[in-house]
Amino acid sequence: MNAILLDTNAYVAFKRGHPEALKILQRAPRIAVNSVVLGELLSGFAVGTRTEANRRELEEFLSSPRVDVLAITQRTSEHYAAIFLALKTAGTPIPTNDLWIAASALEHGLNLFSYDAHFHAVQGLRVGMSLSDFEGGE
């Protein structure tokens, strides 16, 4: 299994104890989140009822030696532009934040763990939601 980039909904599934999410995160040799996912998580925490507990749990997760936080860079922006153009041309746009998440995964050569099917429209992006999606063929 290769390293993965977590989408926001994958982190939430993991925190809720979803069995498949737990398996994926246990098996991944490296786990990444980018600053867009962090922004989505923190904004969700801000409007929730467990803000401080959620923030503490996230900080604990991020402190793992297997977890990296990826910044959005000029190179990420180049990937973003290419994905945007390809999806616009194909008539299959996806939400803006998800363009950044996909661009980050492509930039770093990571598999994307997400429950959003629209990521499958991004050419060259390996995306899955079950352990079998990430095993074999790598």
N, C-alpha and C positions, 0 to 999 in steps of 0.2 A: 504494500500500500504506500502510495506517495503522500507527501505533505498536503494539507488541505487549508483552504481559506474558509472561514465560517461566515455564512450569511447570518443576519440578525435572527431569523426564524430558527436556524439551526442551534444557535446559542440558547434561545428560549426553550427549544425542545430538550436540549441537554439539561438545562436547569430544572425542567419539569420532570426529569427522570425518564424520558422516552427511551425505551430499551434499545432501539436501533441507533439513536443518537449517542447513547452511552457507549455502545460497541464501537462506533466509528471513532469517537474521540479517544477511547482506550487504545485503539490500534494505530492511530495516526502517529507517525514518528515525529512530526512537527505540525503545529497548529498555528495558523495566523489569523489575525483580525486586522482590518484596516481602520483608518480614522473615520470613514463613513459609517461603518458598522458601529463603532464606538459612539458616534454621535446619535445614531438611531437608538441604541440601547440607553444612553444617558437621558435622552429626551423622553423615552418611555418610562424610565424610572422617575423622572421629574413629575410626571402627571399621575403616577401610581401612589399606592398607599404604603409601599415598603421601600421608599427611596434610599434611605441610609443602608438598610440591610442588603438591598440589591447592589448598591455601589460597593459595599464591603466584599460581597461575593464575587463581583466582577474583578476587583483589585486582587483578590486571592487567586482567581483563575489566571489573570494576566501575569502574576508573579511566578507561574510555573516555568521551569527552564525549557519546556517544550513549546511555549507560547511566545510568538513574536507579534509586535504591533507594527504594522506597515503604514508608512506615511504616503500621502498622495504626492507624486513628484511630477516633473516635466515629462518624464518617460511614461508615467501613468496617463498623463493627458494625451499623449500621442496615441496610445492604445484606445483611450476613450473616443477620440475623434474618428479613428478607423472603425470602431464598433458602431458608433452613431451613424456614420455614413452607410455602412453595410446594412444596418437594420432599417434605416430610413428608405434606402433604395429598394429593399425587399418589402417594405410596407409592414414591418413587424417591430414597431418601437417598443421599448421597455422603459420603466420608470428611471428617471435621471440618477437617483442614488444607485440603482442596480447597474447602470452603465459604469459607474465608478468602481463598483465591487467587481464586475466582470473584468474591467480593465486592469485592476490590481492583480487578479488571479492570473490573467494572461501575462502580465509583466513579469511576475515572479515564478511562472511555470507551475502554479498550484492547481490542484483540483478544487472545485467549489462545492461545498456542502450546503445545499439549500433545498427548501421545499417549494420554491417558485419555479413552475414549469417554463416560464418565459425565458429563462436563461438558456434553454436548449436552442434558442434561435441564434445564439452567439457562436459564430463559426470558430472552431478551434478550442472552445472552452469545454473542458471535461467537468460535468456537473452531475451530482447524484444526491440521493436521499436515503440510500440503504448501503450497507457494507458491501454488498455484491456489486454495486455501481463503481466502487473504487478498487476492487480486487481484479487481478488478471489484466492482461493486455497493456501493462505499463512498461 
